[in-house]
Amino acid sequence: MTSSEPDVDPRATDVSVDDDLSVVLADGQRLSVPLTWFPRLLHATAEERRNWRLIGDGQGIHWPDVDEDVSVLGLLRGAVAPDSPKRAV
């Protein structure tokens, strides 16, 4: 049995947070996941959600106002925040 990494460039170039967390990847693909996966973002204000920055050359996203970090590769793998009541399927 073998495993492989997703066949995409796992770096973000843009982020938006509304009902979902949407990430535009360096290769142009868009990834959206439910905001319920990230309770800190779910309960953040719109202003706090807009205040993000890319970290690690786009390999991650950081929201300083709510102390949340999200890995792009983790999103591609379906990983949710440790304190999330939801599980990825």
mmCIF file as gemmi writes it, N, C-alpha and C atoms, coordinates in Angstrom:
data_model
loop_
_atom_site.group_PDB
_atom_site.id
_atom_site.type_symbol
_atom_site.label_atom_id
_atom_site.label_alt_id
_atom_site.label_comp_id
_atom_site.label_asym_id
_atom_site.label_entity_id
_atom_site.label_seq_id
_atom_site.pdbx_PDB_ins_code
_atom_site.Cartn_x
_atom_site.Cartn_y
_atom_site.Cartn_z
_atom_site.occupancy
_atom_site.B_iso_or_equiv
_atom_site.pdbx_formal_charge
_atom_site.auth_seq_id
_atom_site.auth_asym_id
_atom_site.pdbx_PDB_model_num
ATOM 1 N N . MET Axp A 1 ? 0.845 -1.175 0 1 0 ? 1 A 1
ATOM 2 C CA . MET Axp A 1 ? 0 0 0 1 0 ? 1 A 1
ATOM 3 C C . MET Axp A 1 ? 0.887 1.234 0 1 0 ? 1 A 1
ATOM 4 N N . THR Axp A 2 ? 0.564 2.176 -0.837 1 0 ? 2 A 1
ATOM 5 C CA . THR Axp A 2 ? 1.332 3.405 -0.897 1 0 ? 2 A 1
ATOM 6 C C . THR Axp A 2 ? 0.422 4.582 -0.638 1 0 ? 2 A 1
ATOM 7 N N . SER Axp A 3 ? 1.03 5.649 -0.211 1 0 ? 3 A 1
ATOM 8 C CA . SER Axp A 3 ? 0.269 6.885 -0.052 1 0 ? 3 A 1
ATOM 9 C C . SER Axp A 3 ? 0.993 7.962 -0.83 1 0 ? 3 A 1
ATOM 10 N N . SER Axp A 4 ? 0.251 8.95 -1.23 1 0 ? 4 A 1
ATOM 11 C CA . SER Axp A 4 ? 0.863 10.026 -1.984 1 0 ? 4 A 1
ATOM 12 C C . SER Axp A 4 ? 0.287 11.354 -1.543 1 0 ? 4 A 1
ATOM 13 N N . GLU Axp A 5 ? 1.053 12.384 -1.793 1 0 ? 5 A 1
ATOM 14 C CA . GLU Axp A 5 ? 0.612 13.732 -1.49 1 0 ? 5 A 1
ATOM 15 C C . GLU Axp A 5 ? -0.391 14.168 -2.56 1 0 ? 5 A 1
ATOM 16 N N . PRO Axp A 6 ? -1.257 15.114 -2.233 1 0 ? 6 A 1
ATOM 17 C CA . PRO Axp A 6 ? -2.169 15.636 -3.248 1 0 ? 6 A 1
ATOM 18 C C . PRO Axp A 6 ? -1.382 16.219 -4.416 1 0 ? 6 A 1
ATOM 19 N N . ASP Axp A 7 ? -1.906 16.089 -5.624 1 0 ? 7 A 1
ATOM 20 C CA . ASP Axp A 7 ? -1.239 16.551 -6.829 1 0 ? 7 A 1
ATOM 21 C C . ASP Axp A 7 ? -1.597 18.011 -7.105 1 0 ? 7 A 1
ATOM 22 N N . VAL Axp A 8 ? -1.239 18.887 -6.177 1 0 ? 8 A 1
ATOM 23 C CA . VAL Axp A 8 ? -1.475 20.319 -6.303 1 0 ? 8 A 1
ATOM 24 C C . VAL Axp A 8 ? -0.289 21.046 -5.685 1 0 ? 8 A 1
ATOM 25 N N . ASP Axp A 9 ? -0.209 22.332 -5.94 1 0 ? 9 A 1
ATOM 26 C CA . ASP Axp A 9 ? 0.804 23.16 -5.301 1 0 ? 9 A 1
ATOM 27 C C . ASP Axp A 9 ? 0.21 23.636 -3.978 1 0 ? 9 A 1
ATOM 28 N N . PRO Axp A 10 ? 0.654 23.069 -2.851 1 0 ? 10 A 1
ATOM 29 C CA . PRO Axp A 10 ? 0.001 23.358 -1.563 1 0 ? 10 A 1
ATOM 30 C C . PRO Axp A 10 ? 0.418 24.693 -0.944 1 0 ? 10 A 1
ATOM 31 N N . ARG Axp A 11 ? 0.274 25.757 -1.722 1 0 ? 11 A 1
ATOM 32 C CA . ARG Axp A 11 ? 0.547 27.1 -1.222 1 0 ? 11 A 1
ATOM 33 C C . ARG Axp A 11 ? -0.641 27.99 -1.538 1 0 ? 11 A 1
ATOM 34 N N . ALA Axp A 12 ? -1.028 28.778 -0.567 1 0 ? 12 A 1
ATOM 35 C CA . ALA Axp A 12 ? -2.15 29.697 -0.74 1 0 ? 12 A 1
ATOM 36 C C . ALA Axp A 12 ? -1.664 31.008 -1.335 1 0 ? 12 A 1
ATOM 37 N N . THR Axp A 13 ? -2.531 31.635 -2.124 1 0 ? 13 A 1
ATOM 38 C CA . THR Axp A 13 ? -2.253 32.971 -2.638 1 0 ? 13 A 1
ATOM 39 C C . THR Axp A 13 ? -3.314 33.968 -2.179 1 0 ? 13 A 1
ATOM 40 N N . ASP Axp A 14 ? -4.5 33.469 -1.819 1 0 ? 14 A 1
ATOM 41 C CA . ASP Axp A 14 ? -5.571 34.343 -1.355 1 0 ? 14 A 1
ATOM 42 C C . ASP Axp A 14 ? -6.502 33.542 -0.454 1 0 ? 14 A 1
ATOM 43 N N . VAL Axp A 15 ? -7.161 34.255 0.448 1 0 ? 15 A 1
ATOM 44 C CA . VAL Axp A 15 ? -8.036 33.625 1.445 1 0 ? 15 A 1
ATOM 45 C C . VAL Axp A 15 ? -9.279 34.491 1.613 1 0 ? 15 A 1
ATOM 46 N N . SER Axp A 16 ? -10.421 33.844 1.792 1 0 ? 16 A 1
ATOM 47 C CA . SER Axp A 16 ? -11.631 34.556 2.189 1 0 ? 16 A 1
ATOM 48 C C . SER Axp A 16 ? -12.388 33.692 3.182 1 0 ? 16 A 1
ATOM 49 N N . VAL Axp A 17 ? -13.058 34.374 4.107 1 0 ? 17 A 1
ATOM 50 C CA . VAL Axp A 17 ? -13.813 33.667 5.134 1 0 ? 17 A 1
ATOM 51 C C . VAL Axp A 17 ? -15.199 34.279 5.2 1 0 ? 17 A 1
ATOM 52 N N . ASP Axp A 18 ? -16.189 33.48 4.824 1 0 ? 18 A 1
ATOM 53 C CA . ASP Axp A 18 ? -17.591 33.869 4.944 1 0 ? 18 A 1
ATOM 54 C C . ASP Axp A 18 ? -18.289 32.718 5.658 1 0 ? 18 A 1
ATOM 55 N N . ASP Axp A 19 ? -19.193 32.037 4.974 1 0 ? 19 A 1
ATOM 56 C CA . ASP Axp A 19 ? -19.806 30.835 5.536 1 0 ? 19 A 1
ATOM 57 C C . ASP Axp A 19 ? -18.833 29.674 5.486 1 0 ? 19 A 1
ATOM 58 N N . ASP Axp A 20 ? -17.852 29.76 4.589 1 0 ? 20 A 1
ATOM 59 C CA . ASP Axp A 20 ? -16.806 28.751 4.428 1 0 ? 20 A 1
ATOM 60 C C . ASP Axp A 20 ? -15.451 29.437 4.495 1 0 ? 20 A 1
ATOM 61 N N . LEU Axp A 21 ? -14.416 28.637 4.663 1 0 ? 21 A 1
ATOM 62 C CA . LEU Axp A 21 ? -13.047 29.101 4.515 1 0 ? 21 A 1
ATOM 63 C C . LEU Axp A 21 ? -12.636 28.733 3.093 1 0 ? 21 A 1
ATOM 64 N N . SER Axp A 22 ? -12.356 29.725 2.268 1 0 ? 22 A 1
ATOM 65 C CA . SER Axp A 22 ? -11.972 29.495 0.88 1 0 ? 22 A 1
ATOM 66 C C . SER Axp A 22 ? -10.534 29.94 0.678 1 0 ? 22 A 1
ATOM 67 N N . VAL Axp A 23 ? -9.766 29.077 0.043 1 0 ? 23 A 1
ATOM 68 C CA . VAL Axp A 23 ? -8.351 29.339 -0.19 1 0 ? 23 A 1
ATOM 69 C C . VAL Axp A 23 ? -8.067 29.147 -1.673 1 0 ? 23 A 1
ATOM 70 N N . VAL Axp A 24 ? -7.442 30.153 -2.289 1 0 ? 24 A 1
ATOM 71 C CA . VAL Axp A 24 ? -6.991 30.035 -3.666 1 0 ? 24 A 1
ATOM 72 C C . VAL Axp A 24 ? -5.552 29.535 -3.615 1 0 ? 24 A 1
ATOM 73 N N . LEU Axp A 25 ? -5.295 28.442 -4.33 1 0 ? 25 A 1
ATOM 74 C CA . LEU Axp A 25 ? -3.97 27.836 -4.336 1 0 ? 25 A 1
ATOM 75 C C . LEU Axp A 25 ? -3.109 28.438 -5.437 1 0 ? 25 A 1
ATOM 76 N N . ALA Axp A 26 ? -1.797 28.266 -5.31 1 0 ? 26 A 1
ATOM 77 C CA . ALA Axp A 26 ? -0.844 28.838 -6.261 1 0 ? 26 A 1
ATOM 78 C C . ALA Axp A 26 ? -1.077 28.352 -7.683 1 0 ? 26 A 1
ATOM 79 N N . ASP Axp A 27 ? -1.642 27.151 -7.827 1 0 ? 27 A 1
ATOM 80 C CA . ASP Axp A 27 ? -1.893 26.629 -9.176 1 0 ? 27 A 1
ATOM 81 C C . ASP Axp A 27 ? -3.27 27.037 -9.709 1 0 ? 27 A 1
ATOM 82 N N . GLY Axp A 28 ? -3.972 27.924 -8.987 1 0 ? 28 A 1
ATOM 83 C CA . GLY Axp A 28 ? -5.247 28.443 -9.45 1 0 ? 28 A 1
ATOM 84 C C . GLY Axp A 28 ? -6.47 27.717 -8.925 1 0 ? 28 A 1
ATOM 85 N N . GLN Axp A 29 ? -6.279 26.563 -8.325 1 0 ? 29 A 1
ATOM 86 C CA . GLN Axp A 29 ? -7.428 25.839 -7.774 1 0 ? 29 A 1
ATOM 87 C C . GLN Axp A 29 ? -7.944 26.558 -6.538 1 0 ? 29 A 1
ATOM 88 N N . ARG Axp A 30 ? -9.24 26.38 -6.273 1 0 ? 30 A 1
ATOM 89 C CA . ARG Axp A 30 ? -9.867 26.951 -5.078 1 0 ? 30 A 1
ATOM 90 C C . ARG Axp A 30 ? -10.33 25.802 -4.19 1 0 ? 30 A 1
ATOM 91 N N . LEU Axp A 31 ? -10.048 25.941 -2.914 1 0 ? 31 A 1
ATOM 92 C CA . LEU Axp A 31 ? -10.419 24.943 -1.918 1 0 ? 31 A 1
ATOM 93 C C . LEU Axp A 31 ? -11.333 25.612 -0.907 1 0 ? 31 A 1
ATOM 94 N N . SER Axp A 32 ? -12.493 25.011 -0.642 1 0 ? 32 A 1
ATOM 95 C CA . SER Axp A 32 ? -13.417 25.542 0.367 1 0 ? 32 A 1
ATOM 96 C C . SER Axp A 32 ? -13.754 24.452 1.357 1 0 ? 32 A 1
ATOM 97 N N . VAL Axp A 33 ? -13.738 24.831 2.635 1 0 ? 33 A 1
ATOM 98 C CA . VAL Axp A 33 ? -14.077 23.89 3.705 1 0 ? 33 A 1
ATOM 99 C C . VAL Axp A 33 ? -15.057 24.584 4.65 1 0 ? 33 A 1
ATOM 100 N N . PRO Axp A 34 ? -15.867 23.807 5.355 1 0 ? 34 A 1
ATOM 101 C CA . PRO Axp A 34 ? -16.836 24.403 6.276 1 0 ? 34 A 1
ATOM 102 C C . PRO Axp A 34 ? -16.139 25.171 7.405 1 0 ? 34 A 1
ATOM 103 N N . LEU Axp A 35 ? -16.668 26.311 7.736 1 0 ? 35 A 1
ATOM 104 C CA . LEU Axp A 35 ? -16.111 27.112 8.815 1 0 ? 35 A 1
ATOM 105 C C . LEU Axp A 35 ? -16.246 26.41 10.161 1 0 ? 35 A 1
ATOM 106 N N . THR Axp A 36 ? -17.184 25.486 10.281 1 0 ? 36 A 1
ATOM 107 C CA . THR Axp A 36 ? -17.354 24.743 11.535 1 0 ? 36 A 1
ATOM 108 C C . THR Axp A 36 ? -16.12 23.906 11.874 1 0 ? 36 A 1
ATOM 109 N N . TRP Axp A 37 ? -15.252 23.669 10.897 1 0 ? 37 A 1
ATOM 110 C CA . TRP Axp A 37 ? -13.997 22.949 11.161 1 0 ? 37 A 1
ATOM 111 C C . TRP Axp A 37 ? -13.053 23.771 12.029 1 0 ? 37 A 1
ATOM 112 N N . PHE Axp A 38 ? -13.273 25.087 12.088 1 0 ? 38 A 1
ATOM 113 C CA . PHE Axp A 38 ? -12.367 25.989 12.795 1 0 ? 38 A 1
ATOM 114 C C . PHE Axp A 38 ? -13.167 26.909 13.718 1 0 ? 38 A 1
ATOM 115 N N . PRO Axp A 39 ? -13.494 26.442 14.921 1 0 ? 39 A 1
ATOM 116 C CA . PRO Axp A 39 ? -14.347 27.203 15.832 1 0 ? 39 A 1
ATOM 117 C C . PRO Axp A 39 ? -13.856 28.622 16.126 1 0 ? 39 A 1
ATOM 118 N N . ARG Axp A 40 ? -12.554 28.827 16.198 1 0 ? 40 A 1
ATOM 119 C CA . ARG Axp A 40 ? -12.06 30.187 16.465 1 0 ? 40 A 1
ATOM 120 C C . ARG Axp A 40 ? -12.466 31.135 15.337 1 0 ? 40 A 1
ATOM 121 N N . LEU Axp A 41 ? -12.386 30.659 14.109 1 0 ? 41 A 1
ATOM 122 C CA . LEU Axp A 41 ? -12.805 31.495 12.986 1 0 ? 41 A 1
ATOM 123 C C . LEU Axp A 41 ? -14.326 31.614 12.924 1 0 ? 41 A 1
ATOM 124 N N . LEU Axp A 42 ? -15.006 30.541 13.247 1 0 ? 42 A 1
ATOM 125 C CA . LEU Axp A 42 ? -16.467 30.544 13.243 1 0 ? 42 A 1
ATOM 126 C C . LEU Axp A 42 ? -17.014 31.612 14.187 1 0 ? 42 A 1
ATOM 127 N N . HIS Axp A 43 ? -16.393 31.773 15.344 1 0 ? 43 A 1
ATOM 128 C CA . HIS Axp A 43 ? -16.87 32.718 16.355 1 0 ? 43 A 1
ATOM 129 C C . HIS Axp A 43 ? -16.198 34.088 16.265 1 0 ? 43 A 1
ATOM 130 N N . ALA Axp A 44 ? -15.298 34.255 15.31 1 0 ? 44 A 1
ATOM 131 C CA . ALA Axp A 44 ? -14.615 35.535 15.132 1 0 ? 44 A 1
ATOM 132 C C . ALA Axp A 44 ? -15.529 36.535 14.433 1 0 ? 44 A 1
ATOM 133 N N . THR Axp A 45 ? -15.22 37.802 14.614 1 0 ? 45 A 1
ATOM 134 C CA . THR Axp A 45 ? -15.956 38.841 13.896 1 0 ? 45 A 1
ATOM 135 C C . THR Axp A 45 ? -15.482 38.876 12.441 1 0 ? 45 A 1
ATOM 136 N N . ALA Axp A 46 ? -16.268 39.525 11.601 1 0 ? 46 A 1
ATOM 137 C CA . ALA Axp A 46 ? -15.884 39.657 10.193 1 0 ? 46 A 1
ATOM 138 C C . ALA Axp A 46 ? -14.54 40.376 10.073 1 0 ? 46 A 1
ATOM 139 N N . GLU Axp A 47 ? -14.324 41.379 10.887 1 0 ? 47 A 1
ATOM 140 C CA . GLU Axp A 47 ? -13.055 42.107 10.856 1 0 ? 47 A 1
ATOM 141 C C . GLU Axp A 47 ? -11.886 41.192 11.251 1 0 ? 47 A 1
ATOM 142 N N . GLU Axp A 48 ? -12.07 40.387 12.28 1 0 ? 48 A 1
ATOM 143 C CA . GLU Axp A 48 ? -11.022 39.447 12.697 1 0 ? 48 A 1
ATOM 144 C C . GLU Axp A 48 ? -10.741 38.413 11.606 1 0 ? 48 A 1
ATOM 145 N N . ARG Axp A 49 ? -11.772 37.97 10.911 1 0 ? 49 A 1
ATOM 146 C CA . ARG Axp A 49 ? -11.6 36.993 9.828 1 0 ? 49 A 1
ATOM 147 C C . ARG Axp A 49 ? -10.85 37.581 8.64 1 0 ? 49 A 1
ATOM 148 N N . ARG Axp A 50 ? -11.041 38.877 8.401 1 0 ? 50 A 1
ATOM 149 C CA . ARG Axp A 50 ? -10.349 39.525 7.275 1 0 ? 50 A 1
ATOM 150 C C . ARG Axp A 50 ? -8.882 39.792 7.581 1 0 ? 50 A 1
ATOM 151 N N . ASN Axp A 51 ? -8.499 39.778 8.837 1 0 ? 51 A 1
ATOM 152 C CA . ASN Axp A 51 ? -7.122 40.071 9.239 1 0 ? 51 A 1
ATOM 153 C C . ASN Axp A 51 ? -6.314 38.781 9.269 1 0 ? 51 A 1
ATOM 154 N N . TRP Axp A 52 ? -5.833 38.359 8.114 1 0 ? 52 A 1
ATOM 155 C CA . TRP Axp A 52 ? -5.037 37.142 8.001 1 0 ? 52 A 1
ATOM 156 C C . TRP Axp A 52 ? -3.748 37.471 7.254 1 0 ? 52 A 1
ATOM 157 N N . ARG Axp A 53 ? -2.784 36.583 7.374 1 0 ? 53 A 1
ATOM 158 C CA . ARG Axp A 53 ? -1.564 36.716 6.586 1 0 ? 53 A 1
ATOM 159 C C . ARG Axp A 53 ? -1.063 35.327 6.23 1 0 ? 53 A 1
ATOM 160 N N . LEU Axp A 54 ? -0.399 35.235 5.098 1 0 ? 54 A 1
ATOM 161 C CA . LEU Axp A 54 ? 0.186 33.965 4.679 1 0 ? 54 A 1
ATOM 162 C C . LEU Axp A 54 ? 1.5 33.77 5.42 1 0 ? 54 A 1
ATOM 163 N N . ILE Axp A 55 ? 1.773 32.542 5.804 1 0 ? 55 A 1
ATOM 164 C CA . ILE Axp A 55 ? 3.02 32.209 6.476 1 0 ? 55 A 1
ATOM 165 C C . ILE Axp A 55 ? 3.701 31.066 5.722 1 0 ? 55 A 1
ATOM 166 N N . GLY Axp A 56 ? 5.016 30.975 5.86 1 0 ? 56 A 1
ATOM 167 C CA . GLY Axp A 56 ? 5.75 29.879 5.22 1 0 ? 56 A 1
ATOM 168 C C . GLY Axp A 56 ? 5.596 29.851 3.713 1 0 ? 56 A 1
ATOM 169 N N . ASP Axp A 57 ? 5.726 31.011 3.061 1 0 ? 57 A 1
ATOM 170 C CA . ASP Axp A 57 ? 5.594 31.095 1.601 1 0 ? 57 A 1
ATOM 171 C C . ASP Axp A 57 ? 4.237 30.579 1.115 1 0 ? 57 A 1
ATOM 172 N N . GLY Axp A 58 ? 3.193 30.81 1.924 1 0 ? 58 A 1
ATOM 173 C CA . GLY Axp A 58 ? 1.848 30.399 1.537 1 0 ? 58 A 1
ATOM 174 C C . GLY Axp A 58 ? 1.462 28.999 1.969 1 0 ? 58 A 1
ATOM 175 N N . GLN Axp A 59 ? 2.338 28.33 2.711 1 0 ? 59 A 1
ATOM 176 C CA . GLN Axp A 59 ? 2.018 26.981 3.174 1 0 ? 59 A 1
ATOM 177 C C . GLN Axp A 59 ? 1.029 26.994 4.336 1 0 ? 59 A 1
ATOM 178 N N . GLY Axp A 60 ? 0.839 28.155 4.933 1 0 ? 60 A 1
ATOM 179 C CA . GLY Axp A 60 ? -0.103 28.278 6.035 1 0 ? 60 A 1
ATOM 180 C C . GLY Axp A 60 ? -0.737 29.652 6.051 1 0 ? 60 A 1
ATOM 181 N N . ILE Axp A 61 ? -1.776 29.778 6.869 1 0 ? 61 A 1
ATOM 182 C CA . ILE Axp A 61 ? -2.508 31.026 7.029 1 0 ? 61 A 1
ATOM 183 C C . ILE Axp A 61 ? -2.611 31.301 8.524 1 0 ? 61 A 1
ATOM 184 N N . HIS Axp A 62 ? -2.377 32.558 8.901 1 0 ? 62 A 1
ATOM 185 C CA . HIS Axp A 62 ? -2.412 32.941 10.311 1 0 ? 62 A 1
ATOM 186 C C . HIS Axp A 62 ? -3.398 34.091 10.508 1 0 ? 62 A 1
ATOM 187 N N . TRP Axp A 63 ? -4.26 33.948 11.529 1 0 ? 63 A 1
ATOM 188 C CA . TRP Axp A 63 ? -5.182 34.992 11.947 1 0 ? 63 A 1
ATOM 189 C C . TRP Axp A 63 ? -4.725 35.463 13.318 1 0 ? 63 A 1
ATOM 190 N N . PRO Axp A 64 ? -3.997 36.58 13.418 1 0 ? 64 A 1
ATOM 191 C CA . PRO Axp A 64 ? -3.44 37.012 14.703 1 0 ? 64 A 1
ATOM 192 C C . PRO Axp A 64 ? -4.49 37.398 15.739 1 0 ? 64 A 1
ATOM 193 N N . ASP Axp A 65 ? -5.631 37.938 15.308 1 0 ? 65 A 1
ATOM 194 C CA . ASP Axp A 65 ? -6.646 38.383 16.261 1 0 ? 65 A 1
ATOM 195 C C . ASP Axp A 65 ? -7.29 37.236 17.034 1 0 ? 65 A 1
ATOM 196 N N . VAL Axp A 66 ? -7.294 36.037 16.441 1 0 ? 66 A 1
ATOM 197 C CA . VAL Axp A 66 ? -7.917 34.884 17.107 1 0 ? 66 A 1
ATOM 198 C C . VAL Axp A 66 ? -6.915 33.758 17.351 1 0 ? 66 A 1
ATOM 199 N N . ASP Axp A 67 ? -5.63 34.031 17.079 1 0 ? 67 A 1
ATOM 200 C CA . ASP Axp A 67 ? -4.542 33.074 17.297 1 0 ? 67 A 1
ATOM 201 C C . ASP Axp A 67 ? -4.839 31.725 16.635 1 0 ? 67 A 1
ATOM 202 N N . GLU Axp A 68 ? -5.174 31.781 15.346 1 0 ? 68 A 1
ATOM 203 C CA . GLU Axp A 68 ? -5.47 30.569 14.582 1 0 ? 68 A 1
ATOM 204 C C . GLU Axp A 68 ? -4.47 30.428 13.445 1 0 ? 68 A 1
ATOM 205 N N . ASP Axp A 69 ? -3.944 29.228 13.286 1 0 ? 69 A 1
ATOM 206 C CA . ASP Axp A 69 ? -3.059 28.89 12.176 1 0 ? 69 A 1
ATOM 207 C C . ASP Axp A 69 ? -3.65 27.698 11.453 1 0 ? 69 A 1
ATOM 208 N N . VAL Axp A 70 ? -3.669 27.766 10.133 1 0 ? 70 A 1
ATOM 209 C CA . VAL Axp A 70 ? -4.213 26.689 9.317 1 0 ? 70 A 1
ATOM 210 C C . VAL Axp A 70 ? -3.175 26.322 8.263 1 0 ? 70 A 1
ATOM 211 N N . SER Axp A 71 ? -2.893 25.04 8.148 1 0 ? 71 A 1
ATOM 212 C CA . SER Axp A 71 ? -1.974 24.521 7.144 1 0 ? 71 A 1
ATOM 213 C C . SER Axp A 71 ? -2.741 24.221 5.858 1 0 ? 71 A 1
ATOM 214 N N . VAL Axp A 72 ? -2.217 24.674 4.729 1 0 ? 72 A 1
ATOM 215 C CA . VAL Axp A 72 ? -2.866 24.393 3.449 1 0 ? 72 A 1
ATOM 216 C C . VAL Axp A 72 ? -2.85 22.89 3.175 1 0 ? 72 A 1
ATOM 217 N N . LEU Axp A 73 ? -1.732 22.246 3.442 1 0 ? 73 A 1
ATOM 218 C CA . LEU Axp A 73 ? -1.655 20.801 3.253 1 0 ? 73 A 1
ATOM 219 C C . LEU Axp A 73 ? -2.663 20.088 4.16 1 0 ? 73 A 1
ATOM 220 N N . GLY Axp A 74 ? -2.839 20.578 5.385 1 0 ? 74 A 1
ATOM 221 C CA . GLY Axp A 74 ? -3.849 20.014 6.274 1 0 ? 74 A 1
ATOM 222 C C . GLY Axp A 74 ? -5.247 20.149 5.718 1 0 ? 74 A 1
ATOM 223 N N . LEU Axp A 75 ? -5.549 21.306 5.107 1 0 ? 75 A 1
ATOM 224 C CA . LEU Axp A 75 ? -6.855 21.489 4.472 1 0 ? 75 A 1
ATOM 225 C C . LEU Axp A 75 ? -7.049 20.48 3.35 1 0 ? 75 A 1
ATOM 226 N N . LEU Axp A 76 ? -6.005 20.283 2.558 1 0 ? 76 A 1
ATOM 227 C CA . LEU Axp A 76 ? -6.097 19.324 1.457 1 0 ? 76 A 1
ATOM 228 C C . LEU Axp A 76 ? -6.311 17.902 1.964 1 0 ? 76 A 1
ATOM 229 N N . ARG Axp A 77 ? -5.801 17.612 3.126 1 0 ? 77 A 1
ATOM 230 C CA . ARG Axp A 77 ? -5.966 16.275 3.722 1 0 ? 77 A 1
ATOM 231 C C . ARG Axp A 77 ? -7.283 16.141 4.489 1 0 ? 77 A 1
ATOM 232 N N . GLY Axp A 78 ? -8.004 17.248 4.672 1 0 ? 78 A 1
ATOM 233 C CA . GLY Axp A 78 ? -9.272 17.199 5.39 1 0 ? 78 A 1
ATOM 234 C C . GLY Axp A 78 ? -9.129 17.294 6.892 1 0 ? 78 A 1
ATOM 235 N N . ALA Axp A 79 ? -8.015 17.846 7.361 1 0 ? 79 A 1
ATOM 236 C CA . ALA Axp A 79 ? -7.777 17.966 8.797 1 0 ? 79 A 1
ATOM 237 C C . ALA Axp A 79 ? -8.588 19.143 9.362 1 0 ? 79 A 1
ATOM 238 N N . VAL Axp A 80 ? -9.18 18.932 10.517 1 0 ? 80 A 1
ATOM 239 C CA . VAL Axp A 80 ? -9.937 19.988 11.197 1 0 ? 80 A 1
ATOM 240 C C . VAL Axp A 80 ? -9.167 20.449 12.422 1 0 ? 80 A 1
ATOM 241 N N . ALA Axp A 81 ? -9.555 21.582 12.979 1 0 ? 81 A 1
ATOM 242 C CA . ALA Axp A 81 ? -8.908 22.091 14.179 1 0 ? 81 A 1
ATOM 243 C C . ALA Axp A 81 ? -9.107 21.091 15.326 1 0 ? 81 A 1
ATOM 244 N N . PRO Axp A 82 ? -8.096 20.957 16.191 1 0 ? 82 A 1
ATOM 245 C CA . PRO Axp A 82 ? -8.197 19.987 17.295 1 0 ? 82 A 1
ATOM 246 C C . PRO Axp A 82 ? -9.4 20.214 18.2 1 0 ? 82 A 1
ATOM 247 N N . ASP Axp A 83 ? -9.849 21.453 18.353 1 0 ? 83 A 1
ATOM 248 C CA . ASP Axp A 83 ? -10.975 21.735 19.24 1 0 ? 83 A 1
ATOM 249 C C . ASP Axp A 83 ? -12.314 21.754 18.509 1 0 ? 83 A 1
ATOM 250 N N . SER Axp A 84 ? -12.322 21.307 17.256 1 0 ? 84 A 1
ATOM 251 C CA . SER Axp A 84 ? -13.559 21.288 16.481 1 0 ? 84 A 1
ATOM 252 C C . SER Axp A 84 ? -14.406 20.074 16.842 1 0 ? 84 A 1
ATOM 253 N N . PRO Axp A 85 ? -15.73 20.276 17.008 1 0 ? 85 A 1
ATOM 254 C CA . PRO Axp A 85 ? -16.601 19.129 17.283 1 0 ? 85 A 1
ATOM 255 C C . PRO Axp A 85 ? -16.882 18.313 16.038 1 0 ? 85 A 1
ATOM 256 N N . LYS Axp A 86 ? -16.529 18.84 14.869 1 0 ? 86 A 1
ATOM 257 C CA . LYS Axp A 86 ? -16.787 18.153 13.606 1 0 ? 86 A 1
ATOM 258 C C . LYS Axp A 86 ? -15.569 17.347 13.181 1 0 ? 86 A 1
ATOM 259 N N . ARG Axp A 87 ? -15.793 16.355 12.382 1 0 ? 87 A 1
ATOM 260 C CA . ARG Axp A 87 ? -14.708 15.56 11.813 1 0 ? 87 A 1
ATOM 261 C C . ARG Axp A 87 ? -14.83 15.577 10.295 1 0 ? 87 A 1
ATOM 262 N N . ALA Axp A 88 ? -13.711 15.663 9.639 1 0 ? 88 A 1
ATOM 263 C CA . ALA Axp A 88 ? -13.71 15.624 8.172 1 0 ? 88 A 1
ATOM 264 C C . ALA Axp A 88 ? -14.054 14.214 7.725 1 0 ? 88 A 1
ATOM 265 N N . VAL Axp A 89 ? -14.677 14.124 6.567 1 0 ? 89 A 1
ATOM 266 C CA . VAL Axp A 89 ? -14.999 12.8 6.016 1 0 ? 89 A 1
ATOM 267 C C . VAL Axp A 89 ? -14.262 12.577 4.729 1 0 ? 89 A 1
